[in-house]
């Protein structure tokens, strides 16, 4: 037969309290329900277990034997309850975060600062995780929150993973600061991608979603870009632009204002990437995850408001070069037809 631990615990309670009524009270059941359970236990074990009398109930020898094992069941149950409470207490303060570089630099720190002030005992860890791996790390249970980006297409996570939109991050053109499109027009002039059809480009490595988005945008603008330099880093791309040998399409969040560079917004519709926070669909065991997402959204709103504010005189994106590079012939070729 299959042993029912509940029957062992019931016999322990009858032995401890000396009556079916008291055992029923301990189990939050009616006396009739306990009487039915005793009858079932005696049928299952095929032996009398409880002696009912005018002064309560006592156990037979067989019932006392089973009740002794019921003590073990109770101890194991109490231990399991205590260990689970400790685990849930730890999980409620644990937050394992994965993110990519630009979000780690600009989006995450203000949110983490606020979270640590609200929960100074929080067990927070952060690891560098590429956007392509974020959902998989959440699914495998190795992270609680992953900040990821999707270039041009909505993120489609697995059913047990949830994507929380955070920020629409537009792509901008990074130019050498002595480029004709930088020096000949106001800093808030929006460029059309076709104006850069004759340029040499620094681009993200082939096979990356950002590279596919770039080629799609160029194709819609009517040209095939001349990619002379490839990198997996927006930082490297901007450093190369600063030498004057190329231009680059870079996410606004990833702008470093590298020496010798400036940037210009693209006219609508402009390419963009969408930033998400990814969590388990059921994040009830990690309440700090929901709090972090709310804080990330607050930071994202502040960032968006800063981007949308009118440029102020003296900003790094102004037309005035800042002298990191000046040599004859170092500028890119002249702009395209517009």
C-alpha positions as CSV (number, residue, x, y, z in Angstrom):
1,X,0.0,0.0,0.0
2,X,1.0,3.6,-0.4
3,X,1.7,5.3,3.0
4,X,-0.3,8.5,3.6
5,X,1.8,10.8,5.8
6,X,-1.4,12.6,6.7
7,X,-2.6,9.5,8.5
8,X,0.6,9.2,10.5
9,X,0.3,12.9,11.5
10,X,-3.4,12.4,12.5
11,X,-2.5,9.5,14.8
12,X,0.2,11.6,16.4
13,X,-2.3,14.4,17.1
14,X,-4.8,11.9,18.6
15,X,-2.1,10.5,20.8
16,X,-0.9,14.0,21.8
17,X,-4.4,15.5,22.5
18,X,-6.2,12.4,23.7
19,X,-9.4,13.0,21.7
20,X,-10.7,13.1,18.2
21,X,-12.3,16.5,18.8
22,X,-9.0,18.1,19.9
23,X,-7.2,16.5,17.0
24,X,-9.8,17.9,14.7
25,X,-9.3,21.4,16.2
26,X,-5.6,21.1,15.6
27,X,-6.2,20.2,11.9
28,X,-8.9,22.8,11.5
29,X,-11.4,20.1,10.6
30,X,-14.7,19.0,12.0
31,X,-14.8,16.0,14.3
32,X,-16.9,14.1,11.8
33,X,-14.2,14.6,9.1
34,X,-11.5,13.3,11.5
35,X,-13.8,10.3,12.4
36,X,-14.0,9.5,8.6
37,X,-10.2,9.8,8.2
38,X,-9.6,7.4,11.1
39,X,-12.0,4.9,9.6
40,X,-10.2,5.2,6.3
41,X,-6.8,4.7,7.9
42,X,-8.0,1.6,9.7
43,X,-9.3,0.2,6.4
44,X,-6.1,1.1,4.6
45,X,-3.9,-0.5,7.3
46,X,-6.4,-3.3,7.9
47,X,-6.0,-3.1,11.7
48,X,-7.7,-1.2,14.5
49,X,-5.8,2.0,15.3
50,X,-7.9,4.1,17.7
51,X,-9.9,3.1,20.8
52,X,-12.8,5.4,21.5
53,X,-13.9,5.8,25.1
54,X,-16.1,8.1,27.2
55,X,-13.1,10.1,28.2
56,X,-11.6,10.5,24.8
57,X,-9.5,8.3,22.5
58,X,-6.3,6.3,22.9
59,X,-4.3,4.4,20.3
60,X,-3.9,0.7,19.9
61,X,-0.4,-0.8,19.8
62,X,-0.5,-0.6,16.0
63,X,-1.8,3.0,16.2
64,X,1.0,4.0,18.6
65,X,3.6,2.4,16.3
66,X,2.4,4.5,13.4
67,X,2.1,7.6,15.5
68,X,5.8,7.3,16.4
69,X,6.5,7.7,12.7
70,X,4.1,10.5,12.6
71,X,6.4,12.5,14.9
72,X,9.1,12.1,12.2
73,X,6.6,13.4,9.6
74,X,5.9,16.4,11.8
75,X,9.5,17.2,12.4
76,X,10.2,16.9,8.6
77,X,7.2,19.2,7.8
78,X,8.3,21.8,10.4
79,X,11.9,21.7,9.0
80,X,10.6,22.0,5.4
81,X,8.4,25.0,6.4
82,X,11.3,26.8,8.1
83,X,13.7,26.1,5.3
84,X,11.2,27.3,2.7
85,X,10.5,30.5,4.7
86,X,14.3,31.1,4.8
87,X,14.6,30.5,1.1
88,X,11.7,32.8,0.3
89,X,13.1,35.5,2.5
90,X,16.4,35.2,0.7
91,X,14.7,35.2,-2.7
92,X,12.7,38.2,-1.8
93,X,15.9,40.2,-1.4
94,X,17.9,38.6,-4.2
95,X,18.1,40.3,-7.6
96,X,20.3,38.9,-10.4
97,X,20.5,41.3,-13.3
98,X,22.0,40.9,-16.8
99,X,22.5,43.8,-19.1
100,X,24.5,45.1,-22.0
101,X,27.0,48.0,-21.9
102,X,25.0,51.1,-22.8
103,X,22.1,50.1,-20.4
104,X,24.6,49.3,-17.7
105,X,26.2,52.8,-18.1
106,X,23.1,55.0,-18.4
107,X,19.9,53.2,-17.6
108,X,20.7,50.9,-14.7
109,X,22.8,52.9,-12.2
110,X,20.1,55.5,-11.2
111,X,17.5,52.7,-10.8
112,X,19.9,50.6,-8.7
113,X,20.8,53.5,-6.5
114,X,17.2,54.1,-5.6
115,X,16.6,50.4,-5.1
116,X,19.5,50.1,-2.7
117,X,18.3,53.1,-0.7
118,X,14.9,51.4,-0.3
119,X,16.3,48.0,0.4
120,X,19.8,48.3,1.8
121,X,19.9,44.5,2.5
122,X,19.2,43.6,-1.1
123,X,21.5,40.9,-2.5
124,X,22.1,42.5,-6.0
125,X,24.4,41.2,-8.7
126,X,25.0,42.4,-12.2
127,X,26.5,40.5,-15.1
128,X,27.3,41.6,-18.7
129,X,24.8,39.7,-21.0
130,X,24.2,40.3,-24.7
131,X,20.7,40.9,-25.9
132,X,20.6,37.7,-27.8
133,X,21.1,35.7,-24.6
134,X,18.9,37.6,-22.2
135,X,15.7,35.7,-22.5
136,X,17.5,32.3,-22.4
137,X,19.3,33.3,-19.2
138,X,15.9,34.2,-17.6
139,X,14.3,31.0,-18.9
140,X,17.1,28.9,-17.4
141,X,16.7,30.6,-14.0
142,X,20.2,32.1,-14.0
143,X,18.9,35.7,-14.0
144,X,15.9,37.5,-12.5
145,X,15.9,40.5,-14.8
146,X,17.7,41.0,-18.2
147,X,17.8,44.3,-20.0
148,X,17.9,43.5,-23.7
149,X,17.4,45.4,-27.0
150,X,15.5,44.5,-30.2
151,X,16.4,46.3,-33.4
152,X,13.3,47.3,-35.4
153,X,11.1,44.3,-34.6
154,X,9.2,43.6,-31.4
155,X,10.7,41.1,-29.0
156,X,9.0,37.7,-29.0
157,X,10.0,35.9,-25.8
158,X,8.9,32.3,-24.9
159,X,5.5,31.9,-23.2
160,X,7.0,31.6,-19.7
161,X,9.0,34.8,-20.1
162,X,7.6,38.3,-20.1
163,X,9.1,41.4,-21.9
164,X,8.5,44.8,-20.3
165,X,9.1,47.7,-22.7
166,X,11.4,50.4,-21.3
167,X,12.8,52.8,-23.8
168,X,12.7,53.6,-27.5
169,X,16.3,54.3,-28.4
170,X,16.7,56.1,-31.7
171,X,19.7,55.6,-34.0
172,X,21.7,58.7,-34.8
173,X,24.5,59.5,-37.3
174,X,27.9,60.0,-35.8
175,X,30.1,62.2,-38.0
176,X,33.7,63.6,-37.8
177,X,33.3,67.0,-36.3
178,X,34.7,68.7,-39.4
179,X,32.3,66.9,-41.8
180,X,30.5,69.2,-44.2
181,X,27.1,68.0,-42.8
182,X,28.3,69.0,-39.3
183,X,29.9,72.4,-40.0
184,X,27.5,73.7,-42.7
185,X,24.2,73.3,-40.8
186,X,22.7,74.0,-37.4
187,X,23.2,71.3,-34.7
188,X,19.5,70.5,-34.6
189,X,19.3,69.8,-38.4
190,X,17.9,66.4,-39.1
191,X,19.7,64.4,-41.8
192,X,18.3,62.0,-44.3
193,X,20.2,58.7,-44.7
194,X,20.5,59.2,-48.4
195,X,22.7,62.2,-47.8
196,X,25.3,59.8,-46.6
197,X,25.1,57.4,-49.5
198,X,28.7,58.1,-50.6
199,X,30.3,57.8,-47.2
200,X,32.5,55.1,-45.8
201,X,30.9,53.4,-42.8
202,X,31.9,51.8,-39.5
203,X,29.2,49.2,-38.8
204,X,28.4,46.6,-36.3
205,X,29.5,43.1,-37.3
206,X,27.6,41.2,-39.9
207,X,25.0,38.8,-38.5
208,X,24.0,41.1,-35.7
209,X,20.5,42.5,-35.7
210,X,21.8,46.1,-35.6
211,X,23.7,45.4,-38.9
212,X,20.6,44.0,-40.5
213,X,18.6,47.0,-39.5
214,X,21.3,49.3,-40.9
215,X,21.3,47.6,-44.3
216,X,17.5,47.6,-44.4
217,X,17.4,51.3,-43.7
218,X,20.1,52.0,-46.4
219,X,18.2,49.9,-48.9
220,X,15.0,51.9,-48.2
221,X,17.1,55.1,-48.7
222,X,18.2,53.8,-52.1
223,X,21.8,52.8,-51.6
224,X,24.1,50.0,-50.5
225,X,26.5,51.2,-47.8
226,X,30.2,51.0,-48.2
227,X,31.2,49.3,-44.9
228,X,35.0,49.5,-44.5
229,X,35.2,48.8,-40.7
230,X,33.3,46.3,-38.6
231,X,33.1,46.1,-34.9
232,X,30.9,44.6,-32.2
233,X,31.2,47.8,-30.1
234,X,29.5,51.2,-30.6
235,X,32.4,52.7,-28.6
236,X,34.9,51.4,-31.1
237,X,32.8,52.7,-34.0
238,X,32.7,56.2,-32.5
239,X,36.4,56.2,-31.8
240,X,37.1,55.3,-35.5
241,X,34.7,58.1,-36.6
242,X,36.8,60.5,-34.6
243,X,39.8,59.8,-36.8
244,X,37.8,61.1,-39.8
245,X,37.9,58.0,-41.9
246,X,34.2,57.0,-41.7
247,X,30.7,57.7,-40.3
248,X,28.5,55.4,-38.2
249,X,24.9,54.8,-37.2
250,X,24.8,54.5,-33.4
251,X,22.1,54.2,-30.8
252,X,21.4,57.5,-28.9
253,X,21.9,55.8,-25.6
254,X,25.3,54.5,-26.7
255,X,26.7,58.0,-27.6
256,X,30.1,58.6,-26.0
257,X,30.9,62.0,-27.6
258,X,34.2,60.6,-28.6
259,X,36.9,63.3,-29.4
260,X,36.6,64.4,-33.0
261,X,33.0,63.5,-33.4
262,X,29.5,65.0,-33.4
263,X,26.1,63.5,-34.0
264,X,23.0,64.4,-35.9
265,X,19.4,63.1,-35.6
266,X,17.9,61.3,-38.5
267,X,14.6,62.5,-40.1
268,X,11.5,60.4,-39.4
269,X,10.9,57.5,-39.8
270,X,14.2,56.9,-38.1
271,X,15.7,53.5,-37.2
272,X,15.6,52.6,-33.5
273,X,16.0,49.9,-31.1
274,X,13.5,49.0,-28.3
275,X,14.9,48.3,-24.9
276,X,13.1,45.8,-22.7
277,X,13.4,44.3,-19.2
278,X,12.8,40.6,-19.4
279,X,11.6,38.5,-16.4
280,X,9.9,35.2,-15.7
281,X,6.1,35.5,-16.5
282,X,5.6,34.6,-12.8
283,X,8.1,36.7,-10.8
284,X,6.2,36.4,-7.5
285,X,9.3,34.9,-5.8
286,X,11.4,37.9,-6.7
287,X,9.5,41.0,-5.8
288,X,12.5,43.3,-6.3
289,X,12.3,42.5,-10.0
290,X,9.0,44.4,-10.3
291,X,10.4,47.3,-8.3
292,X,13.5,47.5,-10.5
293,X,11.3,47.6,-13.6
294,X,9.3,50.5,-12.3
295,X,12.5,52.3,-11.5
296,X,14.0,51.6,-14.9
297,X,10.9,53.0,-16.5
298,X,11.3,56.2,-14.4
299,X,14.9,56.5,-15.6
300,X,13.8,55.8,-19.2
301,X,11.2,58.6,-19.0
302,X,13.9,61.0,-17.8
303,X,16.3,60.0,-20.5
304,X,13.6,60.5,-23.2
305,X,12.7,63.9,-21.8
306,X,16.4,64.9,-22.0
307,X,16.6,63.8,-25.6
308,X,13.5,65.7,-26.6
309,X,14.6,68.9,-24.9
310,X,15.9,71.7,-27.2
311,X,19.7,71.6,-27.6
312,X,21.5,74.2,-25.5
313,X,24.3,76.3,-26.6
314,X,27.7,74.7,-25.9
315,X,26.5,71.1,-26.0
316,X,28.9,68.6,-27.5
317,X,26.7,68.1,-30.5
318,X,27.2,71.7,-31.6
319,X,28.8,72.5,-35.0
320,X,32.0,73.8,-33.4
321,X,34.8,71.1,-33.7
322,X,36.6,70.3,-30.5
323,X,40.0,69.8,-31.9
324,X,40.8,66.2,-31.4
325,X,41.7,65.7,-35.1
326,X,42.7,68.1,-37.8
327,X,44.7,67.0,-40.8
328,X,44.3,67.7,-44.5
329,X,42.0,65.2,-46.3
330,X,40.8,63.6,-43.1
331,X,37.2,64.5,-43.6
332,X,34.8,62.0,-45.3
333,X,33.7,62.6,-48.9
334,X,31.0,65.2,-49.7
335,X,27.4,64.4,-48.9
336,X,25.0,62.9,-51.3
337,X,22.4,64.5,-53.5
338,X,20.3,66.2,-50.8
